[in-house]
């Protein structure tokens, strides 16, 4: 335990900073893990925001922050290719479309006229 007053104060400050940094790091890790589990633009935006906050608070160096943001963006770009939906056969899609079109009859379209809105004429300046 420090005896000198300034050393006591420094120990308190260090403990406060440590707890603040730990909470920021934990939040950053959570957001990045959430993005890794479900990559989508919204979670990417949240991750970028957390990285920027960590950079601003001095938790990350600029190059590290840029590298992490770039890595996340690459993951998002690669994600749709991996999670691509299986394509439906054209013949099945056409068959369904034809049956629904035959059963549903369209009502004749009636055109309604609307009054043109009253516009003010521009008055020239004097």
Protein Blocks (a to p, Z undefined) as FASTA:
>chain_A
ZZblklmmmmmmmmmmmmmmmmmmmmmmmmmmmmmmmgcfklmmmmmmmmmmmmmnopac
fklmmmmmmmmmmmmmmmmmmmpccdddfklmmmmmmmmmmmpccddddddddddddddd
ddddZZ
